[in-house]
């Protein structure tokens, strides 16, 4: 998975988490008079959405949004999804049983739109932010570790545990927990014995609940989603709920009669302003004012109330953690689009392989087929569809929605081979619709128009022929065997003393114009930094122009009776379109 794909996944997770954050904020407000443990546990839903890339799908989901709403297509500057395929061959007369040699699929883009470039830049900015925050966390943790090297074990308390996990240090502004595998409690030296008792009970409650790990996980989520202000807000509110719920746990253990003394201990922490402060990965105290207010108003919840709230919140949490299933209408739309795609793919393959019977069967009726297919003929009961050059062998197509869900249209670009060897371009526009009562029948072509795009004299005509779905797309002469054809024809012309019909390929300017069917203008090589590559600028009669990357390809021509070893052959260079540019 590349950086852009990871960034898109993070963006979608952040958007989904934002929805859940809004729900948790509403629930947190409604639960403001209840025990803070309920609010604290709700943040687990947000952490799940921020950190877990997958989730189960259910109709019970409370999400009312697409969890993958962002994709590369959203940033493609209007680039259209284009499908490609190559002809197939079959012994069947009408081709109905034929299978494609290459399945249709999204054709790789040759250009990147501004939106896609912006997405790539955004991915690197995001990763830079992540690295900065992680680096800051490591730096502050190392700095804090050095500061804590001067801490001394606290005096052993009545429980005999203080000396083993509790330390005191001068210059600390607040007590905190530091460590992962063996967390330790660090207390400021200014605390009195009574204050230390309550603070120590609070910190031990944190350790018992593994709150220091929760905070570390939460900070990791902040690092990944640093661009989302709601995530920073959630982290701070989660810390607040964590502290207040921990206070309530201590009060539940010590009794309500210690609320005044416990509050005074916290107040002493708020009065100490100076001193070393912990890093984001340490577990420090904060929000003293709100905590004291919550302590003084705290009352122990009844068992029934806690049980009812627990069940309701578990159900709400599960609903927020489940992904919604695709709505029925969306499923129908996707199924209909898949059927349209398959219909056009089969049609284009049949067109490329000249299966007359199959093509006529895909039209609404025979009359429409004859009007739309100029090469169509009939011999007895068999329809033929031309058997001479040019022969369409590749295609690209783009789907369009119709005025109703039963209708659709498509643009199909055919790359037709000639015997030169050479490729010409046709563009067919077809309309199709479901036939039968109620629009429940199969798709049939209701009309089509074929455009010959082989005398290109303007930039607009060039784009119509080759700018497909927002990207320039051409036939790869070498991959499709044309280079072998050029070599074979050159050998034939040499053996028979005829004119070298492929001399046009010896020069990059003439090769570019010939291969792309350009006419009426002038070409020039504008860049020759590399010996085997050159850029040709072709200027049309209206002064519009295009730049065409070209590269050298080698062929070796042998005498008819000679061995085909390359060292005994005459070396030729030809110029082809450069797919790597």
N, C-alpha and C positions, 0 to 999 in steps of 0.2 A: 504494500500500500504506500503510495507516494505522499509527500508532505501535504499537497493540496487536498487529497482525499481524507487525510487525517484531520485537517483543519475544517473541512466541511462537516465531518462527523462531530467534531467538538462544537461547531456552530449550532448544529441541530440539537445536540444534547443540551446546550446552553439555553436555546429557545424553549425546549420542553421543560427544563428545570425552572425557567422563568415563570411558566404557567403554574407549576407546582408551588413556587415561592409565593405567588399571589394567593393561591388557595391556603397555604400555611399561614400567611399573614392574616387572612380573614379569620381562620380558625383560632389563631393565637389571640386575636382581639376578643373573640367570643369566649375564650377560656381564661380571660385575664383575672377572674376571681377564683379560679380553680388552682389546684396544685400545679406548680411549674413543671413537674415531671412530664405532664402530658404535652405541654408546648415543646419541651426539650426533645422528647421522643419523635415528635412530628418532623423535626429537621432531618431525621434519617431518610425520609422520602426524598428530600432535596439532594442529600448526599448520594443517594442511589441514582438519581437522574443525572447528576453531574459527573459521576465516575463510572457507571456501568453502561457500556455501549449497546447492550441487548436487553430485551425484556419480553415477557410472555404477552401474547395478544388475547384479548377477551372482550366480549360484548359488555362486560361489567365495568370496563374502564371508564373513569371519570374525565379523561382527557377529551377535549373537543377541538383537537388540532392534529394535523399531520406531523408525526414525529420525525419525518424525513422531508420537510418542506423545502429545504435548500438542496440544490444539486448543481452540477456543473452547467446544466442547461439553463438555469436561472441567470448565470453570469455569462452566457454565450453571446451577448449582444444581438439577440434575434437569430442566431445561427439555428438552422433547422435540422432536425434529425433526418439524416439521409441514410438510405439502405442501399446495399450493393449486392450484386450477384454475378455469376458467370453462367454461360449456357451449359445445358446438359444434353446428353444424347441417349436415345433409347431405340430398341428394335421395334417398339410398338408404333403402329402407323399414326395414331393420333396423339401419342405421347402421354396418355392419361396415367400410365403406370411408371413414368420416368421419375427419377429422383435427381435432385440437383447435385452437381459435383461439389459446389461450394454453397453452404447455406447462406442465406441473406443475413446481413448483420450491419451494425453501424460502421460506416466507412471512416477510417482514421482521418482526422482533419490535417490539412496541409498548412493552415494558417491559424493563428491564435488571435481571437478578438480582444478588444480592450478590456471587456469584463473578465475574461479568463485570465488575462495578464494581471489585472487588479487582484483577482482571487489568489494568484500565485504570490504576488507581493504581500498580500494580507497574511498568507500562511507563514511567510518568513518573519514578518513583524510579530505575529503571534508567538512563534517559536523563540524569537529574541526576548520577548517579554517573559516567557516561561523560564528561560535560562537566567535572566537577570534576577527574578524573584527567588529561584532555587539557589543561585549563587549568593544572594543576600542572606538567605536562611542559613546556608552553611557557614558563611562568614560570621554572622552574629552568634551562631551556636559555638563556633570555635572560640570567639572572643569571650563568650560567657563562660565556657569551660575553663579558660585561663583565669578569669576573675574568681571562679569558684574554687580554684586550687588552694586559696587561703582559708577556706571554711574549716571550722573545727566541729567535732561531734557535740551535739547539744547534751545538756545534763540529762541523765537518765531519769525518766519519770517513774510513776508508780507501777506502770504496766511493764517496765523493763524493756521497752521497745525503742525508746528515743535514740539511744546511742547508735543503733545499727542503721537507721534510715533517715535520721533527722540531723541537720547541721545548722550551725549559726554562723553569721558573717556580718561584719560591720560594713556600712556603706550601701546596703540593699534598701531599695525604696519599698518593696513589697515582698511578701512570702510567695514562693512558687515551687512547683514540682518540676524537676528536670531529669531526663533519662527515659529510656524506652524499655529495655530488658530489666533493668534494676532501677526504677525511679526513686529519686531521693527528694526529701522535703528540705528546703532551705528557708530559714527564718531570719528576719532582721534581728539584730542584737538588742534593739531598743524596746522590744516587747517585754511587758511585765509577766510574771508567772501566770496570773489569771488570764491575761490576754493570750499568752502563748498556748494555754490549755485549749481555748476555744478555736484559735487559728489552726492548731495542730489537729484537732478533731475534724475540722473542715477539710484540711489537705488530705488526711487519711481517708475521708469519704471519697474524695476524687480518685485516689489510687484504687480503692476498693471497686469503684465503678468503671475503672479504666478510662476515665475522662481525658487523661493525657494523650491516649491513643486517638480518641475521637477528635480532639483538637488538631492533632497532627494530620489526620485524614482530611479534616475540614480545610486546613491550610493548603494541603495538596490540591484540593478542589479549587481554591482561590488561585493558586499558581496556574492551573490549567485554564481557568475561565477569568483571568484577570481583566479582560476587556468588558466584562458584564458587571455593571454597578450593583445589580441586584444580588450578585454572589457575594460581594463585599458586605452589603447590608445584612445578608443572611448569616454570614460568618460572625458578625458582631452581635446580632440578636441571639444566635445559637449560644455564643459565649455567655451572654446575659442570662438566658434560660438555664444554662448549665450551672452557673454560679448560684442562682436563686433556688434551683431544685436541690442543689447540694446543701445549701443553708437549711432548707426545710427538712432534709434527711437528718442533719445534725440535731435540729430542734426536736424531731421525732424521737431521737435516741436519748437526748438529755432532758426533755420535758419543756413545756411552755414557760415555766417559771424562770428560765435562763434567758428569755428574749432580751431583757434590758441589758444584762451583762454582756451578752453576745453582741448586741448592737454597739456597746461601748468599745468592745475590742475591735470591731470593724471601723469605728470612727477614729480610733487611734491610727489606723493605717492610712486613712484619708488625710490626716493632719501631717503626715510625714511626706514632704514634697521632694526633697533631694535624695540622690542616691542612684545606684546603677539599676537600669531597667532591663528586663529580660528580653530575649529574642522572640520572634514569632513562633518558634518551635518549642519554647519553654511554656510552662503553664503558670502564668501569673494571675494575680487577683485584680479585679477591676469593677467598675460600676458600683462603688460603695454606697452612694446615695440611694439608688433604686433598691439595692439589696437590704439596706436598713429599713426602708419603707415597707418592703415585702415581709421582712421578719416581724415587724411590729403588728402587721395586720394578719399574720398567718394563723390559720386554725386547721386543725387536723381534719382531713376529709373522712367522711363515713365510708364504710366498706361497700355498701350498695351503690353509692354515688360513683366511687372509684371504679367498680366493676362495670357499671353501665357505660361510663365514659370510655373505659378501656376497650370495650367491645365496639362501640361506635367509631372510635378513632382508628382501631385496627381495620375496620371495613373501609373507612375513608382512605387510609394509607394504602391499602391494597388497590383500591380503585385508581389512585394516582400513580401507582407503580406499574400498572398494567397498560400496555399499549392498546389503543382502540383498533378493532377490526375494520377492514375496509368497508365503508358503507355500501349498501346493496346497489345503489345507483352508480357508485364509483366502480364496483365490480362489473356491473353491466357495461359501463363505458369502456373499461379496459378489455373486456371480452370482445366487444364490438370492434375495437381498434385492432385487436389481434386478428380477427377475421378479415378485416380490410387489408391488413398487411399481407396475410397469406394469399388473399385473392390477387392483389397486385403483383406479388412475387411470382405466383404461378403464371399469371398473364405475361409478365415480362420475360420469364424463362421460355414460355411457349413462343413468344415473338422472336426471341433470339434463335431458337432452334427450328423456326419455320413450320411449326405443327399447325397446319391449316384447320384440321378438324377440331382440334382443341380450342383454337382461337375463336372460330365461329360459334362453338358451343358456349363460349363465355360472353357472347353478345346477346342483347335482348332478342334479336331475331336476325335472320339471314340478310335482310335488306339493310339493316344498320351496319352489319359487318362489311358488306360490299361498299357502302358509302364511306366507311372509315378506313378500310384497308386497301390501298391502291394496288398492292401486289397480289391480292387474293384472286384466285381462279378456281374453277371446279372441273374435274375430269371424272365423269361418271358420278359415283357417290363419294368421291374423295376430294377434299379441298386442298389445294396447294397454295403455298405462300412464297413463291419466288425461290430459285435455287442458284442464283448467280451472284457475283460480287456487286455491291458490298454485302457482307454478311455480318449482321449484328452479333456480337459475341459477349459483350459486357453490358451491364446496365447499372444505373443508379436511380432511385426513385424517392420522392417525398410525398407523404400523404397529407391531404387537407380534408377538413370536415365539411359536410354538406349542409344545406339549409335545414334538413331534418336528420334525425338519427339513422334513418334508413338509407341516406344518400352519402356520397363521398366523391372525392376526385383525387387525382394524382398526377404529378409530373414525372415522366420517365425519360431519362437520358440514355440513349443507346450509343455504344462505341462500335461502329461497324468496320470490319476489316475489308480491305481491298487487296488485289493481287500485286500491288506495286512493290513491296508491301507498304501499307499506309492505313491510317485510321480516320474515318469521317464521323461526324457527330449528328445524330438525329434527336429531336426532342418531341415526345408525344404527350399530349394532354388528354387524359381520359376522364370521363364522368361515369359513375356506376351507381346502381341502386338495387335494393332488394326487389325482386319480382314476386308477384303473387298477392293474394288478399291479405290486408292488414300488415303488409311489409314483413311477412314471416318467411318469405322464400329466400332462395340463394341470391347472391350478388350477380348482376349482369351488367356489362358495359352498355351504356345508353348512347354513347357518342365519343368520338376521339378525333383529334387533329394532329397531323404529323408535320413538324417543321424541319427543314433541311438547314443546318447551321454550318455550312462548309465553305462559304465565301465571306469570311469575316473581315469587314472593312472599317469597323469602329470599335472603340472600347466597350460600348454598350452591348454590341453583338458578341464580343469576346466574353464578357461576363455572363451573358445569357447561355453561352455554350459551356463554360467551364466553371463559373462561380456557382457551386451547388451547395445549398445549405450553409452559405456563409464562408465556404472554403473552396479554393481552387483545386480541382481534381482532374487528372489526366490519366491516360493509359500508360502503364509502365511498359515501354517497348521491349526492354530486355526480359522482364519477368514473363511477359506474354508471348515470347518466342520470336518477336520481330527482328531481333538482332541476328538470329540464325537465318531468317528469311532474307535479310539483306546480304548476308555472306553467301548464301546459296545462289541468289540472283546475280551477284557480282561474279561468282565463279562461272555461271552459265554465260554471261555476257562476254567474259574474257575468252572462254573456250571457243565461242562461236564468232568472235571478232565483231560483235555488235557494240552499239553505243552503251556506255556505262550509265544505266538508268538510275543508279544510286549515287551519282556524283553530287546530288543535292545535299547528301549527308556529310560531305567532306568539310564543309564550312559551317560554323555555328550559326551564322546569320541566316543563310538559306535553309539550314536544317530546321531552325525554330519556326520560320514562316511556313515551311512545307508541312511539318508535323502538326501545327496548330491551325492550318487552313487559313492563314492570314493573306490578305490581298489588298492591293491599291496603296500600300504605304512603303516605308523604307525602314531598314533595320541597321543597327550598328552595335559593335561590341564595345561596351562601356566599362568593363572591368575584366582584367586578365591577370589578377594577382597570382593565380596558380596556373601551372602549365596545362593541367587537365580539366580546368573549369573556367567558365566565362559567363558573364551576364550580358544578354542581348536586350537592348532597348528597341522595341518596334514602335514606330510612330505612324499612326494612320493618317489618311488624307485630311481628316478634320483636326489634326494636330493632337488628338488624344493618344496616349501611349501606354504600353505595358512593358514590364521588365520580366525577362524569361531566363531562369538559370539553366545553363547547359553544361554537360560534362562529356569527356572523351570516353569512347568505348573502342576496344580493339577487335578486329577480325583478321583472320589469316586465310588467304586465298591460295589454293594449291592447283597445280596442273592436273589435268584429268587422269594422267597415268602415274602421277607422283604419289609417294607415301604421304599421308596426312600429317606427318610430324611438323610441328610449328617451325622448327629450325629450317625446314626446306620450303616453307611457304612464304609468300609475299605478304608483308604486314601492311594493313590499312587501318586508318583511324576514322571513326565516324562520330558525329555529335548527336547526343540524345538529351532529352529533358533530364535535369538533375533532381531526383526525388529527395536527395538528402538536404537540399537547400532550404 
